[in-house]
Amino acid sequence: MMCKEGGGHKASGLYAHVTWHTWRRLAVIRKCDVPLVHHSVLRAADRTKVRVHAQAVLSDHVHVVVCYAPDAMLSAFVRDAKSESARRINSARLDAQRLRWCRGYYAGSLSWSHVAAARSYVARQFQRHPDRIPN
């Protein structure tokens, strides 16, 4: 899969801003969970031929900017990222509070010219939602 990096190359991939949230938007993602979510997203991307450009993990939702081939399925990427992250976090927790993702996700398509703006938007999530920074 080719995703445009700049220069004279043509892009053959599609771009999207993807987000999903926790069950009932509960703030159950902790600071110690963030690396597990990041790693799960990257592993899911590798398995489903999706390239992650940016991601932000907040206490109740996740943002990811991706590039993917026309034959790749975003639904498989999100399913894998959500299931692996929940499994990893829940197996590491000693208390009864479980991470449960809400069903579904949002995916907005992006043109190449809007990828930089989407990456910037995702990078600013902690400034936009200071009350949702995982602790």
C-alpha positions in Angstrom: 0.0 0.0 0.0 1.3 3.4 -0.9 0.2 6.4 1.2 1.3 9.8 0.0 4.2 11.2 2.0 4.9 14.3 -0.1 7.0 14.9 -3.1 5.8 13.7 -6.5 4.4 10.4 -5.4 0.7 9.6 -6.1 -1.4 8.4 -3.2 -3.1 5.1 -3.8 -4.5 4.9 -0.3 -7.5 6.3 1.5 -7.4 8.5 4.6 -9.8 8.6 7.6 -10.2 10.1 11.0 -11.5 7.2 13.2 -12.8 7.5 16.7 -14.6 5.2 19.2 -15.5 5.5 22.8 -16.0 3.6 26.0 -19.3 2.0 27.1 -21.7 4.9 28.1 -18.7 7.2 27.7 -17.4 6.2 31.1 -13.9 7.5 31.9 -12.3 4.1 32.6 -9.1 4.5 30.6 -6.3 5.2 33.1 -2.8 6.6 32.5 -1.3 3.1 32.8 -3.7 1.8 30.1 -2.6 4.3 27.4 0.5 2.4 26.2 -1.6 -0.8 26.0 -4.2 1.0 23.8 -1.4 2.6 21.6 0.3 -0.8 21.2 -3.0 -2.5 20.4 -3.9 0.1 17.8 -0.5 -0.3 16.1 -0.7 -4.2 16.2 -4.2 -4.0 14.7 -2.9 -1.7 12.0 -0.1 -4.1 11.1 -2.5 -7.0 10.9 -5.1 -5.2 8.7 -2.7 -3.2 6.4 -3.6 0.1 7.9 -1.0 2.8 8.6 -1.5 5.0 11.6 -0.6 8.7 11.2 -1.7 9.9 14.6 -3.5 8.7 17.7 -4.8 10.1 21.0 -6.1 8.1 23.9 -8.3 10.0 26.3 -10.1 8.6 29.4 -13.3 7.9 27.5 -12.5 7.8 23.8 -9.7 7.2 21.2 -8.9 9.2 18.0 -6.8 7.7 15.2 -5.8 9.2 11.8 -5.1 6.4 9.3 -4.2 5.6 5.7 -5.5 2.4 4.2 -5.7 0.6 0.9 -9.0 0.5 -1.0 -9.3 -3.2 -0.3 -8.6 -2.9 3.4 -11.5 -2.9 5.9 -11.6 -0.2 8.5 -14.1 -2.3 10.5 -11.5 -5.1 10.9 -8.9 -2.6 12.1 -11.3 -1.1 14.7 -12.6 -4.5 15.8 -9.0 -5.8 16.3 -7.8 -2.6 18.1 -10.8 -2.5 20.4 -10.8 -6.3 21.3 -7.0 -6.5 21.8 -6.9 -3.3 24.0 -9.8 -4.4 26.2 -8.4 -7.9 26.6 -4.9 -6.5 27.5 -6.2 -3.9 29.9 -8.8 -6.2 31.6 -6.2 -8.9 32.1 -3.8 -6.4 33.7 -6.3 -4.9 36.1 -6.5 -6.1 39.7 -9.7 -4.3 40.5 -13.3 -5.0 39.3 -13.5 -2.0 36.9 -13.4 -3.3 33.4 -12.8 -1.5 30.1 -15.7 -2.0 27.8 -15.9 -0.3 24.4 -19.2 0.9 23.0 -20.4 -0.8 19.9 -19.5 0.8 16.6 -17.2 3.7 15.7 -17.1 6.9 13.6 -14.9 7.2 10.5 -14.7 10.4 8.5 -12.9 10.2 5.2 -10.2 12.7 4.6 -8.5 14.1 1.4 -4.7 14.1 1.4 -4.9 17.9 1.8 -6.7 17.5 5.2 -4.5 14.9 6.7 -2.2 17.4 8.3 -5.1 19.3 9.9 -6.5 16.0 11.2 -3.2 15.1 12.7 -3.0 18.5 14.4 -6.5 18.1 15.7 -5.7 14.7 17.2 -2.5 16.1 18.7 -4.5 18.8 20.4 -7.0 16.5 22.2 -5.4 17.0 25.6 -5.8 20.8 25.2 -9.4 20.4 24.0 -10.4 18.0 26.7 -8.2 18.6 29.8 -10.9 16.9 31.9 -10.5 13.7 29.9 -6.7 13.2 30.3 -6.2 9.7 31.7 -4.8 9.7 35.3 
